[in-house]
Amino acid sequence: MKIALVSPEIVPFAKTGGLADVAGALPKALAKLGMEVVVVMPRYKSVDEKKFGLVRHVKKVSAFMDDRRVEAGIFEGRLPGGVKAYFLDVPEYYWRDQLYGTPQGDFPDNAERFMYFAKAVPELLKAVEFRPDIVHVNDWQSGLVPLYLKEFYKDDPFFEGTGTILTVHNLGYQGVFWAEDMHLTGLGWEYFTPETLEFYGKINVMKAGLLYSDIINTVSKTYSKEIQTEQYGYGLEGVLKVRSDDLYGIVNGIDYDEWDPTKDKDLYHDFGTGDVKGKETNKKALKADLGLAAGKKPLFGIITRLADQKGLDILSEAMDEMLAMDLQFVLLGTGEEKYHKLYTSIAKKRPKQVSVTIGFDNKLAKRIYAGSDVFLMPSAYEPCGLGQLISLRYGTVPLVRKTGGLADTVKNFSPKTGAGNGFVFTDYTKKALLKAVRAAVAMYEDKKAWKALVTGAMSEDHSWDSSAREYIKLYNKAVATARQRVKTAA
């Protein structure tokens, strides 16, 4: 099977969130299972020609934006592991320090940037002569690709029988633009209706993807159900209910080549399953580096975007009572200014108990995963979450709210039966969070039970292999749908 995975960001080339991790790891897993895969993304400023060994393709592609033809160069590179990567090179659109915007807000031309991306993807695939069985698009930035394939290329033999699948990584981001941008789509106003792109008087690009993809999936089974409700649907729950028979959930995996505590050079000391002493060595070194007091207090870590969605509001309310429990706390992340100020002030008042690093540091992140005892994810909603999967791999016990992928991957631990791998709370309240924190602190004092919990966590398999096999099943469904469409039209 030939698969073209289209994403606005892919590790190691560009990243703002978990989407990039998925788009970098899933193709490698698919290739290991015998699939022929290429990935396609814009060439941002971060995609350095020399650093990534890119080669300029002999062909170029172009697409109309209103009455202007915009030309794009094509660069070719490789993902770690060998999967081909193609980059659309349009400096006026993508040669910027950030992908989607600055701290002051989104780029004002994002509609044009990513509508062009969607138009150019099919042309790129033709230029490099990769005739896909499946075009797998991700989030709103590539959400128009399925529509264009069905409407603009329905009579093109190159894409005959090509199936499409849209993965929704976070429905909170939909690509909503002014109706006045409709001319940029290349579509007539007959597509601006409640049954197509129109969304409360505006254009909704995610909606286009939901309506025109053969198959839709989200990054966990629970989230696929949640987004069909008013609470999590962000206005698209009705569309998702209509497509419910074609809507699936596959929990993400993590790249076990990248996340491997037995050979991770970023750690102070490598360690394996059940090696509690090796993990303790990392904890001691991390605390020393961050200026935290020595000792055997439980260390709670969090690596996150500092936003309400990630549970920072209820965590902030709970901080005083948490810190009174004789635990230590380390935070790494960036986001809303109010949280920058709040947590920085807490760290200044309690420098031996709290460490806060505003920003992102990949080496420090790995050391927090390895050196913490408990990893916090008190999210209001979480489509999948990768932090809990990485923390399990590094023997750090996740403490999560029961939502989305967190509900699918973390279960309350029972020392009596040995079942479970973490601590889970349900109500999105300070009270419920504190109850789970108290349970974790109490369990930490039982060294035998804690060792069993850590060892069990590290023994779990959250690699991409099983998830990739589930994706192949969905690809087959999408191809069958596409071929039936061709047969019906004949």
N, C-alpha and C positions, 0 to 999 in steps of 0.2 A: 504494500500500500504506500502511495506517495502522499505525504502530508506537508502542507505549507502552514506553518504557525506564524501568525501575524500579531505583533504586539508593539505598543508604543515604547516599551522599555524591556530590556533583557540583560540580566547579569551575564558577563562582567562588563558590558559596554555602557549601560546607563541604568540607574535605579533611583526610584523614590519610595518604593514599598514592596510588599510581598509579591505583587504581580511580576516584577522583574525576576525574582527568585524562581518562581514557577516557570516562566518562559525560558529561563536558562537551564533548568534541570529536567523538565518533562521531555524536551526533544532528545536529550541524551539517553533517557530511559527508554523512549520509543525506539531509538536507533539500536539499542542493545537487544530489543525484542524483534529485530529484523525489519523495522519500518525504514523507508527512505524519507528523510526529513530535511527540510530547509526552514530557516527562520527569516523573517523580514521585519525591519524596523527603520525608523528615520535615522539619518546620520547626524547626531547632535555633536556639539563641540567636544563632548567627552569621548567621542569615538575617534580616538587619535589614529591616524593612518599608520604611523611607525610603531606605536605601542602595540597595536593589535595586528600588525602585519597585513594590512588591507591592500587589496589590488583593485585598481580601477577597471571595471568591465568595459569592453570595447563598445557596447551599445548604450544608448540613452533612451529614456522614455519621456513622454510628455502627456499632459492632460489640460483641458480647458478649465480655467477658473473664470466664470462669466464669459467675456469675450476675449480673454487673454490666454494664450497658450503658455503654460509654464513647463519648462524642461527640467528633468532631474537626471543627474548622473547616477551610476550604480557602482557601489563598491562591494567587493566580496571578501569575506573573512571566514573564520572558523570559531565555533564555540570550543571551549576546552573539551576534548574528547573527539573532535573532528566534524561535528555537524556543520554544514555550510550555513553561513549567515550572509544575507544581502541587506544593503543599506541604501535607502533613497537619499541622495545628496542634493538638497536644495538650500543653500546657505541662507537665503532671505527668510526661510521658514524655520530652519532647525539649528543654525549655527549660533546657539545661545548658551549662556552658562547654566541656565536652568531648563528643565524640560517643559513645564506647563505655565510657569509664572514666577513671580518674585514674592518676598514676604508682604508686599503691598497688594498683591492680588494676581489673578490670572492674566496671561497675556491677552490683550484685546483682540488679537487676530487668531485665537485658537480655533474658531470655527473654520476659517480659511485653511489653516495649517493642517488640520486633521481631515477635513473634507478632501483636500488634495491628496493626502496620504491614502485615503480609501480609494480614490479614483486611480491612483498610480500603481497600487499593488497588483491588480490583474495585468497591467501592462508590463510590470517588472517580471512577473512569472512567465509571460510570453517571451520577453526579451532574453531571459536566461534559459528558456526552453525547459521549464519545469512544469509539466502538465499534471496538476494535482488531482488525486481522488478526493481529497478533503482540503478545504481551506478553514483553518481553525483560528478565529479571531477572538480578541480579548479586550473586554471593557469598551467604553463608548468611543474611544479614539479610533477604533477600527470597526465600529458598529455599522457603518454604511456599506462595508464590503459585500455582505450577503445580498443587500438590496441591489447594488450595482451589478453583481454577477447575474442575478435573476432578471434584471430589467435591461441592462445594456449588453450583456453577453449571452443571452438565452439562445441566440442563433449561431453563436461562435463554436465551431466543433472542438476548439481547444479546451473548452470548459464543459463539454457535453458530459453529463452524468456526474459532475463535480458536486459533492455534498458540502454543506457548511454547518459549522457549529460555533456558537458564541458562548464563551465562558464569562460569567459575571463574577468578578472578584470583589466588587463592592458596589451595591446598587445605590449607595448614597451619592455617587458621582455619575451623572447621566449625560453630560454634554448638552446642556440646554442653552439655546441661543435665540436671539431676536428673530422674529419672522422675516425681517428685512434681509436676513442672511440666506433666505431660501434660494436666491439666484446663484449662490455659490455651489449649491448641491448639483446643479445641472439637471434638476428635475422640474417638471411642470407643477403648477399650483394644484393640480388634481391629487398630488401627493401630500398636500397640506390639509389633511382632514383628521378628525378624531380617530379614524380607522387606520391612519398611516402615521405621518411624522408630527402632526399637530399635538401640542400639549399645553393646555391653558393659554392659548394664543401664541405660543412659542414653538420652536423646533426642538425636538428631543431625539438626539442621535441614538441613544441607548434603546429607545423605543423602536427605532427602525431595525436594529439588530435583533431585538426580541421577536419582532413580527416576521422578519424575512429569513432568519436562520432555520435550517432544517431541524436542528437540535439545539436546545439550550441547556447549559449546566452551570451550577454554582460549585463553590469549593468546599461544600460539606452538605450532608443530607439534611441536617437540621435547618441550615440556612435556606435551602431550597424550599422548605415549608414556611419558614418565617417570612420570606419575601412575598408570599401570597396573602399576607395579612396587612391591614392598614397601618399597623405599628412599624413594620419594617419595609413596606412596599414603596414608600416615597412617591406615591401617586401612580405607580405602575402595577399595583397588585391586581387590578382588573385585567390588564393585558396578560399577566403571568397566569392568572386563573384560566383564561381562555387557552393558553398554551400549556396547561398543566400536564397533558399527556406526553408532551415532548420535553418536559423539564426534569432534569436529574441532578443529583448531588454526588460529587466525588471529592473526598477529602484530600487535601494536598499531602505530598510527602516532602521529605528534605533530602538534599544531596549528601549521601553518606561519604562521598569522597571529600567534600568540603568540611562537613561537620563530623569529625572523627577524633574523639579525645585521646585515642591511643597513639596518634601521630600528628597532633595539631601543634605546629611550631609556634603558634601565638600564645600557647599556655605556658605557665611557669614550669609545669611538670606534666608529662602525659600520664594517663591512667586508663584502666579498663574496667569492665563490669565487676562490681563488688570490691574494687580497690578503694576502700574508704580512706585509707592513709594517703593515697595519692591525691584524692580529692581534697583532703584536709590540708595538704601542702599548698595547693592552689588557693585555698581560702586564706591561709595565713599570709601568703605573699600578697594577695590582692588587698587585704586589710592594711598591711604595712604600706603598700604603694599609695593607698588612698588616705592614709593618716588615721585610720580607725583604730580604736583600742584593741589590744591583743586580748585573747580569752576565748571561751567556748560558747559565747552567746550565739544564737541562731542568726544567720545573715540572710535578710530578705532582699532580693534584687528585682529591679524592673528596668526593662529596656523598651522604650515606647515613644510614640508620637504623643506629645503633651497636649491632649485634647479631651473634651468631655466624653467623646465616644469610647475612649480607652479606659474610662472609669476614673479619670483623674479628679472628677468632682467629688465622688464619694470617698476616694482615697484621701483627698485633702481634708475632708471632714473628720476622717478617722485617725489622722496622723498622730495627734497628741496622745490618744489612748493606746495606739499601737506602740509608740515609743516608750510608754510607761510599762510595757510588758517585758522589759529587759531584753530587747532584740536590737539588732543593728540593721541599717537600711542603706542601700546604694541604688542610685538612679542614674541612668544614661538616656538622654533623649532631647528632643527639641520640638517646639510647637508654639502654643499660644503664650504671649508675653506674660499674662497673669500668672501662669504656672512657672515660668522661668523665675520670676521674682519670688513667688511663694516658697518654692523648694530651695532656692538659693539662700533665702533668709533662714530657713530651718537648719540648713547645713552650717551656716555661720554660727548659729546659737548652740549647736550640738556637734562640733567638728569631730569628736571621737566616736559618735554614734551614727552620724549621717554623712554620706558622701553624695554630692550631686555634680554631675558633669553635663553641662548644656552643650549639645552638639551631637555628632556621631563619630565614633572611633571604633573601627571594626575589631582591632586587637583588644581593646578594653571590653567590647561587647562579648567576645569569646571568653575573656577572663572572668567576666561577671557570670556568664552561663556556667562556667566550670567551678567558680569559687563560692557561689551562693548556695545556701541550703534550700531556700524556697524561692520560686519565681512567681511574681505577681502578675495576673492578667484579669483585673476586675471589670472587664469591658461591658459597656452598655449593650453593644452588639459586636460580633466578631464573625465575619463570613467564614473564615477558617482559622486563621492564626497559625503562625509558624513558631512563635516563641515557645509555646508549650511543648512542641515536638522537639525543638532543639534542646530545651532544658531537660527533657526526659533522656535524651541521648547523652547529656553530660551529667546525669545523676542528680539534677536539681529538681526538687519536687514542685510541680506546678500547683498554684492556688488560683482558681479561676471562677468566674461566674458562669452559670449554666446557660450558654447561648451559642448558637451557630456551631462552628467547628470545635469550640471548647467543650460543648456538651457531647460531641461525638468522640472526642479523644481522651477526655479526662474523667475518671470516676473516683468517687470517694474511697479512700483506702480503709480496709478493715483489718486490724492486727489479728483478729481471731481467725479469719478465713484466708488472709493474704491477698484477697481480691482488691482491685482498685490500684490507682497509681498517683493519687493526689488529693487535693482538698477542693470541694465544690460548694458554692453557695448559690441560691436561686434568686431571692429578692434583690432588686437593685437599690440597696440601702446601706448606709453606714453600719447599722446594727448587724445585718447579715454578714457583711464583710468582716467585721470585728470578731464575730462568732467563729468564722473559719480561721482567722489568724490565731485566735486563742487555741483552737483545736490543733493547729500546726505546731505552735510553741509547746503545747503539752506533749504531743507525740514526739517531738524532738528530744525530750528528756528521757524517753524510753529508747535507749541506744539499740537494743536488739530489734525492736519493731522498726526503728528508723533505718537501720542497715538493711532490713528486709525490703522496706519500701524503696530505698535507693537502688538496691540491686535489681529488684523487679522492674523498676522504671528503665534502667539501662539495658535490660534484656529485651525490651519491646522492639518491634520492627516497624519503623515509620519511614522506610526508604520509599523511593518512587516506584519500585517494581510493581507492586500490587495495584497502585493507582493508575499507572500507565496501562496496565492490562484492562482496567475499567474504561479508560479513554478509548482504547481500540474497539471495545464493544459499541461505544457510542458512535465512533467513526463509521462502523459497519451499518448501524441504523441510519445514519445520515446519508450514506452512499446509496442504500436501498431506497430511501425516500426520493433522492435525486434521480435515480434511474427509473423509478416508477413514474416520476413527473415527465421524463423524456418519452417514455413509452406511451403515456396518456396523450401527450401532445402530438405524437406521430400520426 
